[in-house]
């Protein structure tokens, strides 16, 4: 993950525009705290996908969006992943948390859980 201070300059305009689009579409007031899955994106003039790590002070979420550059602006679409590596809600509900943890432990030798600002 790239935190807000380390987002590459060529992705910053698309990330800011995607944040505004998500907030307008969802009727939310998220702030961008980082990007996921943009390590191989060297050219922001071609369509690409990025994961936005968003927080509104209480809840943090991850939104996967497809970015399509159009002249001096961008067009966005939500991307539905069949089973994302990072859950969309970064603090999944109690019933989901255990299931998600079990699936991760099947794939990895260990999982590190981090408790941050009241959220897992």
GIPE-V975321 format. One line per field, one symbol per residue. burial: + if it has 24 or more other C-alpha atoms within 12 Angstrom, else -. A space follows every 10 residues. Layout:
# GIPE-V975321
burial->???
This chain:
# GIPE-V975321
burial->------+--- ++-+++++++ ++-------+ ++++++++-- ---+---+++ +++++---++ +++++++++- ---+++-+-- -----+++++ +--------+ +--------- ----------
